[in-house]
């Protein structure tokens, strides 16, 4: 980013930095959500060989799946 030259006021530079930080945070959050969905899908595939009939609408209905999801979220907060 240091190679980009723009004639901005200090306030404009602050706004640009703030917007860029926010965009990076949103991208990180979206990537984390995608990875959690993939992890839950892998967990279900490994632990429910007949297929999981729960959660087709996005809700967690399986106890093992719910516990795994809670563990994923708890690890994120450490």
C-alpha positions in Angstrom: 0.0 0.0 0.0 2.9 2.4 0.5 3.4 2.6 -3.2 0.0 4.2 -3.7 0.1 7.9 -3.7 -3.1 10.0 -3.2 -3.5 13.6 -2.3 -5.9 13.2 0.7 -6.4 15.2 3.8 -5.5 13.6 7.1 -9.2 13.0 7.7 -9.6 11.4 4.2 -6.6 9.1 4.9 -8.2 8.1 8.3 -11.5 7.3 6.5 -9.7 5.2 3.9 -7.7 3.3 6.6 -10.9 2.7 8.6 -12.8 1.5 5.5 -9.9 -0.8 4.5 -9.7 -2.3 8.0 -13.5 -2.8 8.1 -13.3 -4.6 4.7 -10.5 -6.8 5.9 -12.4 -7.7 9.1 -15.5 -8.6 7.1 -13.5 -10.8 4.7 -11.9 -12.6 7.6 -15.3 -13.2 9.3 -16.8 -14.5 6.1 -13.8 -16.9 5.6 -14.1 -18.1 9.1 -17.9 -18.8 8.6 -17.1 -20.7 5.4 -14.5 -22.8 7.2 -16.8 -23.6 10.1 -19.5 -24.8 7.7 -16.9 -27.0 5.9 -15.7 -28.3 9.3 -19.2 -29.2 10.4 -19.9 -30.9 7.0 -16.7 -32.9 7.4 -17.6 -33.8 11.0 -21.1 -35.0 9.9 -19.6 -37.0 7.0 -17.1 -38.7 9.3 -19.6 -39.3 12.2 -22.9 -39.9 10.4 -22.2 -42.4 7.6 -25.9 -42.8 6.8 -26.2 -39.0 6.3 -27.6 -36.5 8.7 -31.3 -35.8 8.3 -31.1 -32.9 10.8 -30.1 -29.4 9.9 -31.2 -29.4 6.3 -32.7 -26.0 6.8 -29.6 -24.7 8.5 -30.7 -25.5 12.1 -28.7 -27.8 14.2 -30.8 -30.8 15.3 -28.2 -33.4 16.0 -26.7 -33.4 19.5 -23.2 -34.4 18.3 -23.3 -31.8 15.6 -24.5 -29.1 18.1 -21.7 -30.0 20.5 -19.1 -29.9 17.7 -20.4 -26.5 16.6 -20.3 -25.2 20.2 -16.7 -26.4 20.5 -15.7 -24.6 17.2 -17.2 -21.4 18.5 -15.5 -21.8 21.9 -12.2 -22.3 20.3 -12.7 -19.1 18.3 -13.1 -17.2 21.5 -9.8 -18.4 23.1 
